[in-house]
Amino acid sequence: MKKIIYILALMFVLTACNNDQPVKQNANNTPNTVNTEKEASSSSAKNILTKDDYVSLKVNELGEIPVIMYHGLVDENPPTSYQRTRADFKNDLQYLYDNKYRVIPMNDFINHNIKVEAGYTPVVITFDDGEPSDFSLVENNGKLVIAPDCAVDILEKFAVKNPDFGKGATFFVNGGESQFKGAGTYKERLEYLINNGYDIGNHSYSHLEFSKLSAQKLQEEIGRLNAGIKNALPEYKVVALTYPFGIRPKTDELKKLVKDGEYDGEKYHIDIAFREGPSMPKMLTTIHKNFDSLNAPRLRGADDDKTGSDLWGYLKKYEKNPERRYISDGDASTIVIKEAEEGNVNKDSIGDKKVVTY
Ligand SMILES: [Zn+2]
């Protein structure tokens, strides 16, 4: 028995360390590395920071970007640590805002297209399971409007009060009309989200454990959901997936089918697949050499994990060790890092962005 546990533990470590999967292969681009001593510091162009600015702002564009995961809001007494009270959810947003975190869309996270102001840390917000307390519609005088007190309603009001916080979240849905419940059809609900700056992701058609599925069934679960979204939103491209229960397929061959597969004659491609908890001690950016796009970590939006691996565990770690945070230089086309970090950049993943060291 002990031996089996040891082998399982070893397999887990090996899987967790599997880091050779860049988000975007871009073999044609040979990125330039610029030393600030020579170029950036002498620039007087608008928005270009000097080396002194990097030092004083502690710019760190290979630092950690929290991706937060919610599963529905309640007024009080959450049934599990996955649900969040509305008061705590509002408190999460306020803390993030007050502590210089700014919301970015999923696509910008994936492509490392970080447009937050200099000195700020990006944050990504996600919701799983199509919960009506996260988003639903009601009919008001024949018009579909956001249901009061759902997470989207709270996010919208927060954005009006704090427009510089940024707005957006990704909703990982399953199949069928029961998603988000409330008024409107599946199509109308998804359309509402997209038209208001939110994103839709794939949480599989029927929320089964991926570790128990055949290659065919796995592709059906992913492809059928994508097809349903495409039917509702013909122009929309689904790029992200969250594993139901956070459980990944067991073999490498099956894992690859999460990224590229085919269902009903239609091919699909997923850029990034998230777990339901931190799978590594750091919330790595997608351009870090150790980032695994099929095993991307998220932080449960909660504050009761004794191991410190939920949102508030990490926020406290970042308070204690602020150098862990991603700190932007305010320019999406450069990746500004300390010289010692240069070897940690996955150069195949950065496209034509320029690495600047200081
Ligand atoms: Zn789920």
Residues whose N, C-alpha, C, O or C-beta is under 5 A from the ligand:
A	BS01	ZN	D128 D129 P244 F245
